Amino acid sequence: MAGSPNAAPLTLFGVAQRAMSAQLVRMNAASSNLANAGTVAASEGEAYRPIRAVFAEQLDRSSGLSTVRVSGVMRESALPVKEHSPGHPLADAEGNVWTAPVDENAEMVEMLDASRQYQNLVEALSTAKQLMLDTMRMK
């Protein structure tokens, strides 16, 4: 772990790796939410609620670099939507079902943003690698 006495100092590559891992967690959460959009449950308690990755800064004191860590994946507090559908097999005694409160447009924006940030990190790593190779070729 960065900052522990026996750990090597954090480098550009370590920072980018952690950031890429964080963006993958974001994409996985958005994928899960999209996969559950429109799902129906027999009760409010059984209905799917969207999830979000929660991030925190992680400072490496030996190098002075700051990176990101996933501090958890949390359920949102959005309430399921009650729909009257008496013919549905999961309808309760009053004819209601509960649908997941997933905003598909917002999830697609989340997915695109995480994907774009991941791509930016790949590009930064590629540039750093190329600069290192160019430096080694100097005579």
GROMACS elastic network, one bead per residue, 0.5 to 0.9 nm:
[ bonds ]
;  ai    aj funct       b0    kb
    1     4     6  0.59140   500
    1     6     6  0.87678   500
    1     7     6  0.62661   500
    1     8     6  0.87399   500
    1    60     6  0.88323   500
    2     5     6  0.86548   500
    2     7     6  0.60727   500
    2     8     6  0.74244   500
    2     9     6  0.69190   500
    2    10     6  0.65850   500
    2    58     6  0.79102   500
    2    59     6  0.74628   500
    2    60     6  0.51672   500
    2    61     6  0.78193   500
    2    62     6  0.81801   500
    3     6     6  0.84003   500
    3     7     6  0.67163   500
    3     8     6  0.84347   500
    3     9     6  0.75822   500
    3    10     6  0.85456   500
    3    58     6  0.89823   500
    3    59     6  0.73255   500
    3    61     6  0.54315   500
    3    62     6  0.62084   500
    3    63     6  0.85763   500
    4     7     6  0.54492   500
    4     8     6  0.85639   500
    4    60     6  0.85609   500
    4    61     6  0.88636   500
    4    62     6  0.88432   500
    5     8     6  0.84435   500
    5    62     6  0.89463   500
    7    10     6  0.84985   500
    8    11     6  0.88379   500
    8    62     6  0.84226   500
    9    60     6  0.71886   500
    9    61     6  0.83607   500
    9    62     6  0.57100   500
    9    63     6  0.54646   500
    9    64     6  0.88555   500
    9    65     6  0.88529   500
   10    13     6  0.79394   500
   10    14     6  0.57544   500
   10    15     6  0.68055   500
   10    60     6  0.65034   500
   10    62     6  0.77334   500
   10    63     6  0.60181   500
   10    64     6  0.83802   500
   10    65     6  0.67715   500
   10    66     6  0.86888   500
   11    14     6  0.51454   500
   11    15     6  0.62337   500
   11    16     6  0.85832   500
   11    63     6  0.77220   500
   11    65     6  0.77703   500
   12    15     6  0.51635   500
   12    16     6  0.61329   500
   12    17     6  0.85501   500
   12    65     6  0.85661   500
   12   125     6  0.79369   500
   12   128     6  0.82916   500
   13    16     6  0.51525   500
   13    17     6  0.60365   500
   13    18     6  0.86545   500
   13   125     6  0.69114   500
   13   128     6  0.87442   500
   14    17     6  0.50612   500
   14    18     6  0.62421   500
   14    19     6  0.85594   500
   14    67     6  0.85665   500
   15    18     6  0.53708   500
   15    19     6  0.62129   500
   15    20     6  0.86299   500
   15    65     6  0.78476   500
   15    66     6  0.74975   500
   15    67     6  0.54567   500
   15    68     6  0.77622   500
   16    19     6  0.50011   500
   16    20     6  0.59763   500
   16    21     6  0.85113   500
   16    67     6  0.81307   500
   16   121     6  0.60664   500
   16   122     6  0.79959   500
   16   124     6  0.81290   500
   16   125     6  0.72304   500
   17    20     6  0.51010   500
   17    21     6  0.61887   500
   17    22     6  0.86538   500
   17   121     6  0.84160   500
   18    21     6  0.50548   500
   18    22     6  0.62329   500
   18    23     6  0.87445   500
   18    67     6  0.69722   500
   18    68     6  0.63774   500
   18    69     6  0.68293   500
   19    22     6  0.50236   500
   19    23     6  0.63119   500
   19    24     6  0.87121   500
   19    67     6  0.69407   500
   19    68     6  0.59842   500
   19    69     6  0.77131   500
   19   117     6  0.87800   500
   19   118     6  0.77898   500
   19   121     6  0.76299   500
   20    23     6  0.51063   500
   20    24     6  0.62862   500
   20    25     6  0.87744   500
   20   117     6  0.80767   500
   20   118     6  0.55549   500
   20   119     6  0.87818   500
   20   121     6  0.67838   500
   20   122     6  0.81849   500
   21    24     6  0.50820   500
   21    25     6  0.64114   500
   21    26     6  0.88297   500
   21    69     6  0.85969   500
   21    70     6  0.85950   500
   21   118     6  0.87187   500
   22    25     6  0.51241   500
   22    26     6  0.64433   500
   22    27     6  0.88046   500
   22    53     6  0.82883   500
   22    55     6  0.77485   500
   22    68     6  0.72135   500
   22    69     6  0.67553   500
   22    70     6  0.61961   500
   22   114     6  0.88076   500
   22   118     6  0.89548   500
   23    27     6  0.62185   500
   23    28     6  0.85876   500
   23   113     6  0.89315   500
   23   114     6  0.52287   500
   23   115     6  0.71395   500
   23   117     6  0.71178   500
   23   118     6  0.60599   500
   24    28     6  0.60587   500
   24    29     6  0.85469   500
   24   114     6  0.74235   500
   24   115     6  0.81062   500
   24   118     6  0.78227   500
   25    28     6  0.50635   500
   25    29     6  0.61726   500
   25    30     6  0.86490   500
   25    52     6  0.89339   500
   25    53     6  0.65933   500
   25    70     6  0.79919   500
   25    73     6  0.85661   500
   25   114     6  0.89686   500
   26    29     6  0.51871   500
   26    30     6  0.62414   500
   26    31     6  0.85699   500
   26    52     6  0.71603   500
   26    53     6  0.57931   500
   26    54     6  0.88797   500
   26   110     6  0.75847   500
   26   111     6  0.72820   500
   26   114     6  0.62789   500
   26   115     6  0.89214   500
   27    30     6  0.51264   500
   27    31     6  0.60291   500
   27    32     6  0.85659   500
   27   110     6  0.74883   500
   27   111     6  0.53325   500
   27   112     6  0.84303   500
   27   113     6  0.89463   500
   27   114     6  0.61033   500
   27   115     6  0.71595   500
   28    32     6  0.61360   500
   28    33     6  0.86055   500
   28   111     6  0.85643   500
   29    32     6  0.51142   500
   29    33     6  0.62385   500
   29    34     6  0.86548   500
   29    50     6  0.81206   500
   29    51     6  0.59785   500
   29    52     6  0.60388   500
   29    53     6  0.67963   500
   29    73     6  0.80825   500
   29   107     6  0.89688   500
   29   111     6  0.87768   500
   30    33     6  0.50310   500
   30    34     6  0.61142   500
   30    35     6  0.85094   500
   30    50     6  0.83269   500
   30    51     6  0.76746   500
   30    52     6  0.76798   500
   30   107     6  0.54466   500
   30   108     6  0.74306   500
   30   110     6  0.65675   500
   30   111     6  0.59104   500
   31    34     6  0.50748   500
   31    35     6  0.60147   500
   31    36     6  0.85991   500
   31   107     6  0.78759   500
   31   108     6  0.87790   500
   31   111     6  0.75729   500
   32    35     6  0.50655   500
   32    36     6  0.63054   500
   32    37     6  0.86976   500
   32    50     6  0.79555   500
   32    51     6  0.78715   500
   33    36     6  0.52093   500
   33    37     6  0.61399   500
   33    48     6  0.85858   500
   33    49     6  0.80007   500
   33    50     6  0.53663   500
   33    51     6  0.67502   500
   33   100     6  0.89407   500
   33   102     6  0.64678   500
   33   103     6  0.86362   500
   33   104     6  0.80872   500
   33   107     6  0.70975   500
   34    37     6  0.50954   500
   34    38     6  0.86741   500
   34    50     6  0.88203   500
   34   102     6  0.72350   500
   34   103     6  0.83660   500
   34   104     6  0.62403   500
   34   107     6  0.66231   500
   34   108     6  0.80697   500
   35    38     6  0.85000   500
   35    39     6  0.85329   500
   36    39     6  0.54432   500
   36    40     6  0.89526   500
   36    48     6  0.69142   500
   36    49     6  0.86405   500
   36    50     6  0.82636   500
   36   100     6  0.69827   500
   36   102     6  0.76268   500
   37    40     6  0.89347   500
   37    48     6  0.84472   500
   37    50     6  0.87695   500
   37    99     6  0.80555   500
   37   100     6  0.59201   500
   37   101     6  0.73245   500
   37   102     6  0.52523   500
   37   103     6  0.76061   500
   37   104     6  0.69143   500
   38    99     6  0.59156   500
   38   100     6  0.57987   500
   38   101     6  0.79696   500
   38   102     6  0.74386   500
   39    47     6  0.76985   500
   39    48     6  0.73348   500
   39    98     6  0.83104   500
   39    99     6  0.56103   500
   39   100     6  0.57170   500
   40    43     6  0.88441   500
   40    46     6  0.88914   500
   40    47     6  0.66564   500
   40    48     6  0.81844   500
   40    90     6  0.77600   500
   40    97     6  0.64460   500
   40    98     6  0.55084   500
   40   100     6  0.66515   500
   41    44     6  0.71948   500
   41    45     6  0.84445   500
   41    46     6  0.57924   500
   41    47     6  0.50333   500
   41    48     6  0.79032   500
   41    90     6  0.65059   500
   41    91     6  0.81998   500
   41    97     6  0.59409   500
   41    98     6  0.51345   500
   41    99     6  0.63370   500
   41   100     6  0.81543   500
   42    45     6  0.85542   500
   42    46     6  0.68097   500
   42    47     6  0.76061   500
   42    89     6  0.86997   500
   42    91     6  0.57874   500
   42    92     6  0.61458   500
   42    96     6  0.76785   500
   42    97     6  0.53429   500
   42    98     6  0.62848   500
   43    46     6  0.53678   500
   43    47     6  0.65104   500
   43    82     6  0.88722   500
   43    90     6  0.85941   500
   43    91     6  0.84494   500
   43    92     6  0.74516   500
   43    96     6  0.83164   500
   43    97     6  0.65776   500
   43    98     6  0.59725   500
   44    47     6  0.54032   500
   44    48     6  0.87719   500
   44    79     6  0.79380   500
   44    80     6  0.61906   500
   44    81     6  0.81841   500
   44    82     6  0.77825   500
   44    97     6  0.81048   500
   44    98     6  0.57617   500
   44    99     6  0.83444   500
   45    48     6  0.83579   500
   45    80     6  0.85844   500
   45    98     6  0.89383   500
   46    98     6  0.83178   500
   47    79     6  0.88487   500
   47    80     6  0.62915   500
   47    81     6  0.89241   500
   47    98     6  0.61504   500
   47    99     6  0.63205   500
   47   100     6  0.57917   500
   47   101     6  0.86819   500
   48    80     6  0.74846   500
   48    99     6  0.76007   500
   48   100     6  0.50859   500
   48   101     6  0.76403   500
   48   102     6  0.86735   500
   49    75     6  0.62260   500
   49    76     6  0.62725   500
   49    77     6  0.74657   500
   49    78     6  0.67750   500
   49    79     6  0.74241   500
   49    80     6  0.70833   500
   49   100     6  0.59866   500
   49   101     6  0.64246   500
   49   102     6  0.74325   500
   50    74     6  0.85367   500
   50    75     6  0.58378   500
   50    76     6  0.55713   500
   50    77     6  0.83202   500
   50    78     6  0.76849   500
   50   100     6  0.77153   500
   50   101     6  0.71102   500
   50   102     6  0.61911   500
   51    73     6  0.65179   500
   51    74     6  0.54623   500
   51    76     6  0.56874   500
   52    72     6  0.85018   500
   52    73     6  0.55486   500
   52    74     6  0.54351   500
   52    75     6  0.64294   500
   52    76     6  0.69027   500
   53    70     6  0.69605   500
   53    71     6  0.78700   500
   53    72     6  0.60336   500
   53    74     6  0.63967   500
   53    75     6  0.89841   500
   54    69     6  0.86663   500
   54    70     6  0.59624   500
   54    71     6  0.56142   500
   54    72     6  0.52471   500
   54    73     6  0.57657   500
   54    74     6  0.70212   500
   55    68     6  0.65270   500
   55    69     6  0.56740   500
   55    71     6  0.53035   500
   55    72     6  0.71394   500
   55    73     6  0.88346   500
   56    67     6  0.85559   500
   56    68     6  0.57591   500
   56    69     6  0.54616   500
   56    70     6  0.63722   500
   56    71     6  0.60484   500
   57    66     6  0.66781   500
   57    67     6  0.58370   500
   57    69     6  0.62907   500
   57    70     6  0.88670   500
   58    65     6  0.85738   500
   58    66     6  0.56214   500
   58    67     6  0.51515   500
   58    68     6  0.54390   500
   58    69     6  0.62582   500
   59    62     6  0.89360   500
   59    63     6  0.87209   500
   59    64     6  0.68348   500
   59    65     6  0.60645   500
   59    67     6  0.63266   500
   59    68     6  0.83812   500
   60    63     6  0.57677   500
   60    64     6  0.55269   500
   60    65     6  0.54692   500
   60    66     6  0.60237   500
   60    67     6  0.78971   500
   61    65     6  0.72618   500
   61    66     6  0.85651   500
   62    65     6  0.81421   500
   63    66     6  0.86713   500
   69    72     6  0.89475   500
   70    73     6  0.78351   500
   75    78     6  0.86540   500
   76    79     6  0.85882   500
   78   100     6  0.89576   500
   78   101     6  0.63560   500
   78   102     6  0.86128   500
   79   100     6  0.80532   500
   79   101     6  0.64313   500
   80    98     6  0.58333   500
   80    99     6  0.55381   500
   80   100     6  0.51625   500
   80   101     6  0.50468   500
   80   102     6  0.87293   500
   81    97     6  0.82372   500
   81    98     6  0.53861   500
   81    99     6  0.51338   500
   81   100     6  0.65888   500
   81   101     6  0.61830   500
   82    96     6  0.64196   500
   82    97     6  0.58320   500
   82    99     6  0.65392   500
   83    95     6  0.84032   500
   83    96     6  0.54475   500
   83    97     6  0.53843   500
   83    98     6  0.61161   500
   83    99     6  0.73865   500
   84    91     6  0.80968   500
   84    94     6  0.80884   500
   84    95     6  0.56699   500
   84    97     6  0.64121   500
   84    98     6  0.87851   500
   85    88     6  0.56252   500
   85    91     6  0.65227   500
   85    95     6  0.54686   500
   85    96     6  0.55233   500
   85    97     6  0.64711   500
   86    89     6  0.81729   500
   86    90     6  0.88090   500
   86    91     6  0.58264   500
   86    92     6  0.79134   500
   86    93     6  0.84555   500
   86    94     6  0.73783   500
   86    96     6  0.63660   500
   86    97     6  0.83010   500
   87    90     6  0.85843   500
   87    91     6  0.71268   500
   87    95     6  0.73240   500
   88    91     6  0.52884   500
   88    92     6  0.89806   500
   88    95     6  0.77811   500
   88    96     6  0.83948   500
   88    97     6  0.76552   500
   89    92     6  0.87119   500
   90    95     6  0.86391   500
   90    96     6  0.82098   500
   90    97     6  0.64500   500
   91    94     6  0.73979   500
   91    98     6  0.85384   500
   92    95     6  0.51289   500
   92    96     6  0.54194   500
   92    97     6  0.66608   500
   93    96     6  0.75200   500
   99   102     6  0.86643   500
  102   105     6  0.88515   500
  102   106     6  0.83414   500
  102   107     6  0.77612   500
  103   106     6  0.53813   500
  103   107     6  0.62895   500
  103   108     6  0.87930   500
  104   107     6  0.50214   500
  104   108     6  0.61954   500
  104   109     6  0.86866   500
  105   108     6  0.51565   500
  105   109     6  0.63316   500
  105   110     6  0.86617   500
  106   109     6  0.50855   500
  106   110     6  0.61797   500
  106   111     6  0.86159   500
  107   111     6  0.60865   500
  107   112     6  0.85566   500
  108   112     6  0.60452   500
  108   113     6  0.84435   500
  109   112     6  0.51057   500
  109   113     6  0.60008   500
  109   114     6  0.85274   500
  110   113     6  0.51825   500
  110   114     6  0.61386   500
  110   115     6  0.84731   500
  111   114     6  0.52687   500
  111   115     6  0.60218   500
  111   116     6  0.85312   500
  112   115     6  0.50202   500
  112   116     6  0.60147   500
  112   117     6  0.85710   500
  113   116     6  0.51183   500
  113   117     6  0.61954   500
  113   118     6  0.85654   500
  114   117     6  0.51696   500
  114   118     6  0.61296   500
  114   119     6  0.86329   500
  115   118     6  0.50641   500
  115   119     6  0.62232   500
  115   120     6  0.86888   500
  116   119     6  0.50201   500
  116   120     6  0.62092   500
  116   121     6  0.87115   500
  117   121     6  0.63131   500
  117   122     6  0.87253   500
  118   121     6  0.51590   500
  118   122     6  0.63567   500
  118   123     6  0.87346   500
  119   122     6  0.50489   500
  119   123     6  0.62312   500
  119   124     6  0.86541   500
  120   123     6  0.50593   500
  120   124     6  0.61911   500
  120   125     6  0.86965   500
  121   125     6  0.62085   500
  121   126     6  0.85287   500
  122   125     6  0.51566   500
  122   126     6  0.61391   500
  122   127     6  0.86407   500
  123   127     6  0.61290   500
  123   128     6  0.85942   500
  124   127     6  0.51302   500
  124   128     6  0.61876   500
  124   129     6  0.85895   500
  125   128     6  0.50773   500
  125   129     6  0.60674   500
  125   130     6  0.85385   500
  126   129     6  0.51165   500
  126   130     6  0.61511   500
  126   131     6  0.86359   500
  127   130     6  0.51094   500
  127   131     6  0.61656   500
  127   132     6  0.86304   500
  128   131     6  0.51337   500
  128   132     6  0.62133   500
  128   133     6  0.86669   500
  129   132     6  0.51417   500
  129   133     6  0.62463   500
  129   134     6  0.86309   500
  130   133     6  0.50693   500
  130   134     6  0.60921   500
  130   135     6  0.85540   500
  131   134     6  0.50139   500
  131   135     6  0.61096   500
  131   136     6  0.86788   500
  132   135     6  0.50591   500
  132   136     6  0.63036   500
  132   137     6  0.87614   500
  133   136     6  0.51421   500
  133   137     6  0.63400   500
  133   138     6  0.89479   500
  134   137     6  0.51723   500
  134   138     6  0.65826   500
  135   138     6  0.53956   500
  135   139     6  0.89769   500
  136   139     6  0.82814   500
